[in-house]
């Protein structure tokens, strides 16, 4: 489900809600979690998509990523191998809204 941002027009508190796409254009029925007022408006978010936090380059390529990195390491100075290993271990956790 997509994550939508809301702001209270009374106290300017901002909060998020996970809602189904089928109700995205309907006004939110709950009051502000801070002040309890009903003047809550939907914000326009830059990005509401998620990623698989467990997906690594190697998982995505079925093991081909590590084989490619081994070939790259053969023609790369050893001082850079640590950086290549870090890239291989990256997951989707750093992408999207935090």
MOPAC internal coordinates of N, CA, C and O (Angstrom, degrees):
PM7 1SCF
backbone

  N    0.0000 0     0.00 0     0.00 0    0    0    0
  C    1.4496 1     0.00 0     0.00 0    1    0    0
  C    1.5228 1   109.78 1     0.00 0    2    1    0
  O    1.2310 1   120.45 1   -37.47 1    3    2    1
  N    1.3125 1   116.74 1   142.53 1    3    2    1
  C    1.4696 1   120.70 1   179.05 1    5    3    2
  C    1.5310 1   112.15 1   -71.58 1    6    5    3
  O    1.2310 1   121.30 1   -27.22 1    7    6    5
  N    1.3058 1   115.12 1   152.78 1    7    6    5
  C    1.4604 1   123.29 1   177.43 1    9    7    6
  C    1.5215 1   108.20 1   -99.53 1   10    9    7
  O    1.2310 1   120.43 1   -54.59 1   11   10    9
  N    1.3366 1   116.78 1   125.41 1   11   10    9
  C    1.4592 1   121.75 1  -179.47 1   13   11   10
  C    1.5228 1   109.72 1  -116.73 1   14   13   11
  O    1.2310 1   120.47 1   -38.92 1   15   14   13
  N    1.3258 1   116.70 1   141.08 1   15   14   13
  C    1.4514 1   122.54 1   179.50 1   17   15   14
  C    1.5186 1   111.16 1   -98.61 1   18   17   15
  O    1.2310 1   120.88 1   -35.84 1   19   18   17
  N    1.3458 1   115.92 1   144.16 1   19   18   17
  C    1.4641 1   122.33 1  -179.87 1   21   19   18
  C    1.5271 1   109.26 1  -133.40 1   22   21   19
  O    1.2310 1   121.25 1   -24.26 1   23   22   21
  N    1.3352 1   115.21 1   155.74 1   23   22   21
  C    1.4655 1   121.40 1   177.53 1   25   23   22
  C    1.5197 1   109.13 1  -137.91 1   26   25   23
  O    1.2310 1   121.06 1   -43.84 1   27   26   25
  N    1.3331 1   115.58 1   136.16 1   27   26   25
  C    1.4526 1   121.76 1   177.12 1   29   27   26
  C    1.5282 1   108.22 1   -81.71 1   30   29   27
  O    1.2310 1   120.30 1   -50.75 1   31   30   29
  N    1.3143 1   117.04 1   129.25 1   31   30   29
  C    1.4625 1   120.52 1   179.77 1   33   31   30
  C    1.5245 1   112.17 1   -75.89 1   34   33   31
  O    1.2310 1   120.26 1   163.94 1   35   34   33
  N    1.3224 1   117.11 1   -16.06 1   35   34   33
  C    1.4603 1   121.02 1  -179.49 1   37   35   34
  C    1.5311 1   111.55 1   -83.47 1   38   37   35
  O    1.2310 1   120.33 1   124.58 1   39   38   37
  N    1.3485 1   116.98 1   -55.42 1   39   38   37
  C    1.4731 1   120.51 1  -175.72 1   41   39   38
  C    1.5280 1   113.34 1  -109.02 1   42   41   39
  O    1.2310 1   120.01 1   177.10 1   43   42   41
  N    1.3619 1   117.59 1    -2.90 1   43   42   41
  C    1.4613 1   124.87 1   178.73 1   45   43   42
  C    1.5291 1   113.83 1    65.70 1   46   45   43
  O    1.2310 1   120.20 1  -160.47 1   47   46   45
  N    1.3115 1   117.22 1    19.53 1   47   46   45
  C    1.4663 1   122.00 1   174.13 1   49   47   46
  C    1.5297 1   108.56 1   -66.23 1   50   49   47
  O    1.2310 1   120.46 1   -44.09 1   51   50   49
  N    1.3315 1   116.73 1   135.91 1   51   50   49
  C    1.4640 1   120.79 1   176.74 1   53   51   50
  C    1.5192 1   108.79 1  -111.70 1   54   53   51
  O    1.2310 1   120.62 1   -40.63 1   55   54   53
  N    1.3453 1   116.42 1   139.37 1   55   54   53
  C    1.4545 1   121.37 1   179.29 1   57   55   54
  C    1.5235 1   109.44 1  -151.16 1   58   57   55
  O    1.2310 1   120.72 1   -16.40 1   59   58   57
  N    1.3254 1   116.22 1   163.60 1   59   58   57
  C    1.4633 1   123.01 1  -177.66 1   61   59   58
  C    1.5160 1   110.64 1  -116.60 1   62   61   59
  O    1.2310 1   121.28 1   -27.59 1   63   62   61
  N    1.3308 1   115.15 1   152.41 1   63   62   61
  C    1.4575 1   122.01 1   175.00 1   65   63   62
  C    1.5201 1   109.13 1  -139.98 1   66   65   63
  O    1.2310 1   120.65 1   -39.71 1   67   66   65
  N    1.3369 1   116.36 1   140.29 1   67   66   65
  C    1.4607 1   122.03 1   171.87 1   69   67   66
  C    1.5198 1   107.23 1   -87.03 1   70   69   67
  O    1.2310 1   120.55 1   -60.37 1   71   70   69
  N    1.3127 1   116.55 1   119.63 1   71   70   69
  C    1.4628 1   121.28 1  -178.48 1   73   71   70
  C    1.5176 1   109.95 1  -133.88 1   74   73   71
  O    1.2310 1   120.92 1   -29.33 1   75   74   73
  N    1.2971 1   115.85 1   150.67 1   75   74   73
  C    1.4534 1   120.54 1   175.32 1   77   75   74
  C    1.5228 1   110.89 1   -68.89 1   78   77   75
  O    1.2310 1   120.65 1   -27.55 1   79   78   77
  N    1.3108 1   116.36 1   152.45 1   79   78   77
  C    1.4616 1   121.77 1  -179.07 1   81   79   78
  C    1.5283 1   110.71 1   -61.58 1   82   81   79
  O    1.2310 1   120.12 1   149.54 1   83   82   81
  N    1.3154 1   117.38 1   -30.46 1   83   82   81
  C    1.4658 1   120.81 1  -177.01 1   85   83   82
  C    1.5365 1   112.61 1   -66.41 1   86   85   83
  O    1.2310 1   119.36 1   159.78 1   87   86   85
  N    1.3273 1   118.83 1   -20.22 1   87   86   85
  C    1.4702 1   121.49 1  -179.31 1   89   87   86
  C    1.5285 1   112.89 1  -112.51 1   90   89   87
  O    1.2310 1   120.26 1  -168.63 1   91   90   89
  N    1.3156 1   117.10 1    11.37 1   91   90   89
  C    1.4687 1   120.25 1  -174.38 1   93   91   90
  C    1.5227 1   113.95 1   -63.63 1   94   93   91
  O    1.2310 1   119.63 1   151.86 1   95   94   93
  N    1.3293 1   118.32 1   -28.14 1   95   94   93
  C    1.4622 1   120.82 1  -178.17 1   97   95   94
  C    1.5243 1   113.17 1   -94.45 1   98   97   95
  O    1.2310 1   120.05 1   177.05 1   99   98   97
  N    1.3131 1   117.50 1    -2.95 1   99   98   97
  C    1.4611 1   120.86 1   179.20 1  101   99   98
  C    1.5377 1   109.44 1   -84.89 1  102  101   99
  O    1.2310 1   120.25 1   -33.59 1  103  102  101
  N    1.3240 1   117.13 1   146.41 1  103  102  101
  C    1.4706 1   119.34 1   176.80 1  105  103  102
  C    1.5305 1   109.79 1   -63.71 1  106  105  103
  O    1.2310 1   120.79 1   -33.60 1  107  106  105
  N    1.3060 1   116.10 1   146.40 1  107  106  105
  C    1.4594 1   120.23 1   178.77 1  109  107  106
  C    1.5325 1   108.51 1   -71.71 1  110  109  107
  O    1.2310 1   120.49 1   -42.47 1  111  110  109
  N    1.3183 1   116.67 1   137.53 1  111  110  109
  C    1.4612 1   120.42 1  -175.17 1  113  111  110
  C    1.5286 1   112.94 1   -93.89 1  114  113  111
  O    1.2310 1   120.02 1   169.32 1  115  114  113
  N    1.3123 1   117.57 1   -10.68 1  115  114  113
  C    1.4659 1   118.94 1  -177.93 1  117  115  114
  C    1.5287 1   111.55 1   -92.97 1  118  117  115
  O    1.2310 1   120.26 1   -27.46 1  119  118  117
  N    1.3185 1   117.11 1   152.54 1  119  118  117
  C    1.4636 1   120.33 1   179.26 1  121  119  118
  C    1.5302 1   111.28 1   -79.47 1  122  121  119
  O    1.2310 1   120.94 1    -8.24 1  123  122  121
  N    1.3107 1   115.80 1   171.76 1  123  122  121
  C    1.4584 1   122.59 1   177.24 1  125  123  122
  C    1.5386 1   109.65 1   -60.63 1  126  125  123
  O    1.2310 1   119.80 1   -46.90 1  127  126  125
  N    1.3386 1   117.99 1   133.10 1  127  126  125
  C    1.4649 1   119.56 1   179.81 1  129  127  126
  C    1.5327 1   113.14 1   -69.53 1  130  129  127
  O    1.2310 1   119.53 1   162.45 1  131  130  129
  N    1.3338 1   118.50 1   -17.55 1  131  130  129
  C    1.4731 1   122.18 1  -179.65 1  133  131  130
  C    1.5252 1   112.13 1   -87.62 1  134  133  131
  O    1.2310 1   120.89 1   123.33 1  135  134  133
  N    1.3376 1   115.91 1   -56.67 1  135  134  133
  C    1.4747 1   119.14 1  -171.89 1  137  135  134
  C    1.5265 1   113.92 1  -108.45 1  138  137  135
  O    1.2310 1   120.01 1   167.94 1  139  138  137
  N    1.3351 1   117.59 1   -12.06 1  139  138  137
  C    1.4572 1   120.67 1   177.51 1  141  139  138
  C    1.5262 1   114.87 1    83.64 1  142  141  139
  O    1.2310 1   119.72 1  -178.64 1  143  142  141
  N    1.3271 1   118.14 1     1.36 1  143  142  141
  C    1.4662 1   121.25 1   179.22 1  145  143  142
  C    1.5301 1   110.50 1   -74.79 1  146  145  143
  O    1.2310 1   120.82 1   -21.61 1  147  146  145
  N    1.3276 1   116.03 1   158.39 1  147  146  145
  C    1.4635 1   121.17 1  -178.80 1  149  147  146
  C    1.5264 1   113.73 1   -95.38 1  150  149  147
  O    1.2310 1   119.09 1  -179.11 1  151  150  149
  N    1.3113 1   119.34 1     0.89 1  151  150  149
  C    1.4640 1   121.85 1  -178.70 1  153  151  150
  C    1.5112 1   112.85 1   -81.44 1  154  153  151
  O    1.2310 1   120.39 1  -115.72 1  155  154  153
  N    1.3256 1   116.86 1    64.28 1  155  154  153
  C    1.4666 1   122.31 1  -176.62 1  157  155  154
  C    1.5205 1   108.76 1  -106.04 1  158  157  155
  O    1.2310 1   120.46 1   -49.18 1  159  158  157
  N    1.3245 1   116.73 1   130.82 1  159  158  157
  C    1.4706 1   122.36 1  -179.87 1  161  159  158
  C    1.5192 1   110.41 1  -120.79 1  162  161  159
  O    1.2310 1   121.08 1   -32.71 1  163  162  161
  N    1.3113 1   115.54 1   147.29 1  163  162  161
  C    1.4614 1   121.87 1   178.39 1  165  163  162
  C    1.5239 1   109.89 1   -75.86 1  166  165  163
  O    1.2310 1   120.71 1   -41.53 1  167  166  165
  N    1.3284 1   116.26 1   138.47 1  167  166  165
  C    1.4679 1   122.14 1   176.06 1  169  167  166
  C    1.5192 1   109.36 1   -92.82 1  170  169  167
  O    1.2310 1   120.80 1   -19.44 1  171  170  169
  N    1.3001 1   116.08 1   160.56 1  171  170  169
  C    1.4631 1   121.06 1   173.20 1  173  171  170
  C    1.5147 1   106.86 1   -94.75 1  174  173  171
  O    1.2310 1   120.69 1   -64.82 1  175  174  173
  N    1.3297 1   116.28 1   115.18 1  175  174  173
  C    1.4566 1   121.32 1  -178.17 1  177  175  174
  C    1.5177 1   110.74 1   -92.02 1  178  177  175
  O    1.2310 1   121.39 1   -32.26 1  179  178  177
  N    1.3355 1   114.94 1   147.74 1  179  178  177
  C    1.4520 1   120.71 1   178.59 1  181  179  178
  C    1.5249 1   110.38 1   -73.65 1  182  181  179
  O    1.2310 1   120.91 1   135.48 1  183  182  181
  N    1.3154 1   115.86 1   -44.52 1  183  182  181
  C    1.4595 1   119.95 1  -176.62 1  185  183  182
  C    1.5171 1   109.22 1  -143.69 1  186  185  183
  O    1.2310 1   120.14 1   -51.29 1  187  186  185
  N    1.3149 1   117.34 1   128.71 1  187  186  185
  C    1.4559 1   120.69 1   178.10 1  189  187  186
  C    1.5244 1   111.19 1  -125.67 1  190  189  187
  O    1.2310 1   119.73 1  -163.34 1  191  190  189
  N    1.3128 1   118.12 1    16.66 1  191  190  189
  C    1.4505 1   119.13 1   179.97 1  193  191  190
  C    1.5235 1   110.46 1   -93.05 1  194  193  191
  O    1.2310 1   121.00 1   -26.08 1  195  194  193
  N    1.2925 1   115.70 1   153.92 1  195  194  193
  C    1.4538 1   121.00 1   179.31 1  197  195  194
  C    1.5160 1   110.98 1  -111.66 1  198  197  195
  O    1.2310 1   120.98 1    -6.09 1  199  198  197
  N    1.3185 1   115.72 1   173.91 1  199  198  197
  C    1.4551 1   121.17 1   178.06 1  201  199  198
  C    1.5162 1   108.76 1  -135.05 1  202  201  199
  O    1.2310 1   120.63 1   -18.45 1  203  202  201
  N    1.3029 1   116.39 1   161.55 1  203  202  201
  C    1.4534 1   121.55 1   175.21 1  205  203  202
  C    1.5205 1   107.94 1   -76.71 1  206  205  203
  O    1.2310 1   120.43 1   -68.48 1  207  206  205
  N    1.3197 1   116.78 1   111.52 1  207  206  205
  C    1.4613 1   121.27 1  -175.77 1  209  207  206
  C    1.5247 1   112.41 1   -69.27 1  210  209  207
  O    1.2310 1   119.67 1   166.05 1  211  210  209
  N    1.3072 1   118.24 1   -13.95 1  211  210  209
  C    1.4628 1   121.15 1  -179.14 1  213  211  210
  C    1.5238 1   113.15 1  -101.20 1  214  213  211
  O    1.2310 1   120.15 1   179.36 1  215  214  213
  N    1.3241 1   117.33 1    -0.64 1  215  214  213
  C    1.4641 1   120.34 1  -176.12 1  217  215  214
  C    1.5335 1   110.42 1   -79.86 1  218  217  215
  O    1.2310 1   120.64 1   -58.53 1  219  218  217
  N    1.3114 1   116.37 1   121.47 1  219  218  217
  C    1.4623 1   121.79 1   175.83 1  221  219  218
  C    1.5289 1   107.78 1  -108.62 1  222  221  219
  O    1.2310 1   120.38 1   -17.67 1  223  222  221
  N    1.3378 1   116.88 1   162.33 1  223  222  221
  C    1.4725 1   118.27 1   177.61 1  225  223  222
  C    1.5254 1   112.32 1   -56.82 1  226  225  223
  O    1.2310 1   120.65 1   143.31 1  227  226  225
  N    1.3320 1   116.36 1   -36.69 1  227  226  225
  C    1.4536 1   119.34 1  -178.47 1  229  227  226
  C    1.5275 1   111.56 1   -68.83 1  230  229  227
  O    1.2310 1   119.96 1   139.59 1  231  230  229
  N    1.3200 1   117.67 1   -40.41 1  231  230  229
  C    1.4690 1   120.36 1   176.60 1  233  231  230
  C    1.5217 1   110.45 1   -62.92 1  234  233  231
  O    1.2310 1   120.96 1   137.82 1  235  234  233
  N    1.3186 1   115.78 1   -42.18 1  235  234  233
  C    1.4656 1   121.10 1  -176.77 1  237  235  234
  C    1.5196 1   111.94 1   -63.09 1  238  237  235
  O    1.2310 1   120.64 1   144.42 1  239  238  237
  N    1.3283 1   116.39 1   -35.58 1  239  238  237
  C    1.4685 1   120.51 1  -176.02 1  241  239  238
  C    1.5210 1   112.98 1   -99.59 1  242  241  239
  O    1.2310 1   120.22 1  -172.33 1  243  242  241
  N    1.3262 1   117.19 1     7.67 1  243  242  241
  C    1.4646 1   119.52 1   178.54 1  245  243  242
  C    1.5182 1   113.51 1    66.46 1  246  245  243
  O    1.2310 1   119.61 1  -150.36 1  247  246  245
  N    1.3094 1   118.34 1    29.64 1  247  246  245
  C    1.4685 1   122.51 1   178.36 1  249  247  246
  C    1.5174 1   114.20 1    98.76 1  250  249  247
  O    1.2310 1   119.90 1   169.67 1  251  250  249
  N    1.3238 1   117.79 1   -10.33 1  251  250  249
  C    1.4622 1   120.74 1  -178.41 1  253  251  250
  C    1.5341 1   112.20 1   -67.85 1  254  253  251
  O    1.2310 1   120.12 1   152.24 1  255  254  253
  N    1.3294 1   117.38 1   -27.76 1  255  254  253
  C    1.4675 1   120.43 1  -177.71 1  257  255  254
  C    1.5313 1   110.91 1   -60.76 1  258  257  255
  O    1.2310 1   120.01 1   132.90 1  259  258  257
  N    1.3214 1   117.59 1   -47.10 1  259  258  257
  C    1.4641 1   120.24 1  -179.44 1  261  259  258
  C    1.5207 1   111.89 1   -63.54 1  262  261  259
  O    1.2310 1   120.39 1   140.69 1  263  262  261
  N    1.3186 1   116.86 1   -39.31 1  263  262  261
  C    1.4708 1   119.68 1   177.45 1  265  263  262
  C    1.5298 1   110.74 1   -63.33 1  266  265  263
  O    1.2310 1   120.47 1   139.05 1  267  266  265
  N    1.3235 1   116.71 1   -40.95 1  267  266  265
  C    1.4575 1   120.91 1   177.78 1  269  267  266
  C    1.5271 1   110.42 1   -64.07 1  270  269  267
  O    1.2310 1   120.00 1   135.48 1  271  270  269
  N    1.3313 1   117.61 1   -44.52 1  271  270  269
  C    1.4635 1   121.16 1  -179.70 1  273  271  270
  C    1.5268 1   111.31 1   -63.55 1  274  273  271
  O    1.2310 1   120.14 1   144.42 1  275  274  273
  N    1.3297 1   117.34 1   -35.58 1  275  274  273
  C    1.4687 1   120.04 1   176.56 1  277  275  274
  C    1.5258 1   110.78 1   -62.45 1  278  277  275
  O    1.2310 1   120.26 1   139.91 1  279  278  277
  N    1.3266 1   117.11 1   -40.09 1  279  278  277
  C    1.4706 1   120.72 1   177.20 1  281  279  278
  C    1.5227 1   110.88 1   -66.68 1  282  281  279
  O    1.2310 1   120.32 1   138.76 1  283  282  281
  N    1.3370 1   117.00 1   -41.24 1  283  282  281
  C    1.4585 1   120.78 1   179.49 1  285  283  282
  C    1.5255 1   110.13 1   -63.41 1  286  285  283
  O    1.2310 1   120.20 1   139.69 1  287  286  285
  N    1.3290 1   117.22 1   -40.31 1  287  286  285
  C    1.4660 1   121.23 1  -179.64 1  289  287  286
  C    1.5315 1   112.33 1   -62.10 1  290  289  287
  O    1.2310 1   120.56 1   150.45 1  291  290  289
  N    1.3315 1   116.53 1   -29.55 1  291  290  289
  C    1.4608 1   120.02 1  -179.80 1  293  291  290
  C    1.5261 1   111.91 1   -63.62 1  294  293  291
  O    1.2310 1   120.49 1   151.48 1  295  294  293
  N    1.3289 1   116.66 1   -28.52 1  295  294  293
  C    1.4701 1   119.80 1  -178.47 1  297  295  294
  C    1.5270 1   112.04 1  -113.38 1  298  297  295
  O    1.2310 1   120.13 1  -161.15 1  299  298  297
  N    1.3276 1   117.36 1    18.85 1  299  298  297
  C    1.4614 1   122.06 1  -178.14 1  301  299  298
  C    1.5270 1   109.09 1  -122.46 1  302  301  299
  O    1.2310 1   119.74 1   -38.66 1  303  302  301
  N    1.3429 1   118.11 1   141.34 1  303  302  301
  C    1.4716 1   119.74 1   177.62 1  305  303  302
  C    1.5307 1   111.36 1   -57.50 1  306  305  303
  O    1.2310 1   120.65 1   -36.17 1  307  306  305
  N    1.3307 1   116.36 1   143.83 1  307  306  305
  C    1.4677 1   121.02 1  -176.98 1  309  307  306
  C    1.5175 1   112.82 1   -59.53 1  310  309  307
  O    1.2310 1   119.90 1   152.73 1  311  310  309
  N    1.3172 1   117.79 1   -27.27 1  311  310  309
  C    1.4621 1   119.95 1  -179.15 1  313  311  310
  C    1.5354 1   112.07 1   -64.85 1  314  313  311
  O    1.2310 1   119.76 1   161.39 1  315  314  313
  N    1.3312 1   118.07 1   -18.61 1  315  314  313
  C    1.4592 1   122.24 1   179.93 1  317  315  314
  C    1.5294 1   113.44 1   -96.06 1  318  317  315
  O    1.2310 1   119.92 1   173.37 1  319  318  317
  N    1.3239 1   117.75 1    -6.63 1  319  318  317
  C    1.4586 1   120.66 1  -176.08 1  321  319  318
  C    1.5323 1   112.13 1   -62.44 1  322  321  319
  O    1.2310 1   120.04 1   145.50 1  323  322  321
  N    1.3330 1   117.52 1   -34.50 1  323  322  321
  C    1.4639 1   120.67 1   178.54 1  325  323  322
  C    1.5195 1   111.51 1   -61.30 1  326  325  323
  O    1.2310 1   120.53 1   139.86 1  327  326  325
  N    1.3269 1   116.58 1   -40.14 1  327  326  325
  C    1.4751 1   120.14 1   178.17 1  329  327  326
  C    1.5202 1   111.20 1   -65.42 1  330  329  327
  O    1.2310 1   120.48 1   140.86 1  331  330  329
  N    1.3285 1   116.69 1   -39.14 1  331  330  329
  C    1.4625 1   119.86 1   178.20 1  333  331  330
  C    1.5283 1   110.55 1   -64.92 1  334  333  331
  O    1.2310 1   120.28 1   142.63 1  335  334  333
  N    1.3362 1   117.07 1   -37.37 1  335  334  333
  C    1.4638 1   120.53 1   177.93 1  337  335  334
  C    1.5233 1   111.09 1   -65.99 1  338  337  335
  O    1.2310 1   120.33 1   141.34 1  339  338  337
  N    1.3381 1   116.98 1   -38.66 1  339  338  337
  C    1.4627 1   120.13 1   178.49 1  341  339  338
  C    1.5238 1   111.12 1   -62.21 1  342  341  339
  O    1.2310 1   120.44 1   138.02 1  343  342  341
  N    1.3234 1   116.77 1   -41.98 1  343  342  341
  C    1.4638 1   121.09 1   178.64 1  345  343  342
  C    1.5244 1   110.26 1   -62.29 1  346  345  343
  O    1.2310 1   120.47 1   140.93 1  347  346  345
  N    1.3148 1   116.70 1   -39.07 1  347  346  345
  C    1.4619 1   120.82 1  -179.18 1  349  347  346
  C    1.5164 1   112.03 1   -66.54 1  350  349  347
  O    1.2310 1   119.98 1   152.40 1  351  350  349
  N    1.3261 1   117.64 1   -27.60 1  351  350  349
  C    1.4605 1   121.49 1  -177.63 1  353  351  350
  C    1.5215 1   112.99 1   -91.76 1  354  353  351
  O    1.2310 1   119.63 1   173.65 1  355  354  353
  N    1.3301 1   118.31 1    -6.35 1  355  354  353
  C    1.4679 1   120.68 1  -178.32 1  357  355  354
  C    1.5191 1   111.14 1   -62.08 1  358  357  355
  O    1.2310 1   121.57 1   -36.47 1  359  358  357
  N    1.3241 1   114.60 1   143.53 1  359  358  357
  C    1.4604 1   121.06 1   173.87 1  361  359  358
  C    1.5178 1   107.26 1  -121.24 1  362  361  359
  O    1.2310 1   120.22 1     0.35 1  363  362  361
  N    1.3116 1   117.19 1  -179.65 1  363  362  361
  C    1.4488 1   122.12 1   179.91 1  365  363  362
  C    1.5178 1   114.78 1   -74.98 1  366  365  363
  O    1.2310 1   119.14 1  -178.07 1  367  366  365
  N    1.3172 1   119.25 1     1.93 1  367  366  365
  C    1.4505 1   121.54 1  -173.99 1  369  367  366
  C    1.5118 1   113.91 1   -60.46 1  370  369  367
  O    1.2310 1   119.10 1   155.52 1  371  370  369
  N    1.3154 1   119.32 1   -24.48 1  371  370  369
  C    1.4624 1   120.58 1  -175.34 1  373  371  370
  C    1.5168 1   112.76 1   -94.16 1  374  373  371
  O    1.2310 1   119.37 1  -178.74 1  375  374  373
  N    1.3192 1   118.81 1     1.26 1  375  374  373
  C    1.4539 1   121.22 1  -177.49 1  377  375  374
  C    1.5221 1   110.34 1   -99.85 1  378  377  375
  O    1.2310 1   121.09 1   -28.12 1  379  378  377
  N    1.3256 1   115.51 1   151.88 1  379  378  377
  C    1.4458 1   119.68 1   176.70 1  381  379  378
  C    1.5154 1   113.46 1    83.19 1  382  381  379
  O    1.2310 1   120.14 1     2.58 1  383  382  381
  N    1.3153 1   117.34 1  -177.42 1  383  382  381
  C    1.4598 1   120.43 1  -178.53 1  385  383  382
  C    1.5154 1   110.63 1   -63.00 1  386  385  383
  O    1.2310 1   120.50 1   -39.19 1  387  386  385
  N    1.3157 1   116.64 1   140.81 1  387  386  385
  C    1.4704 1   120.81 1  -179.30 1  389  387  386
  C    1.4831 1   111.37 1  -103.42 1  390  389  387
  O    1.2310 1   120.10 1   180.00 1  391  390  389

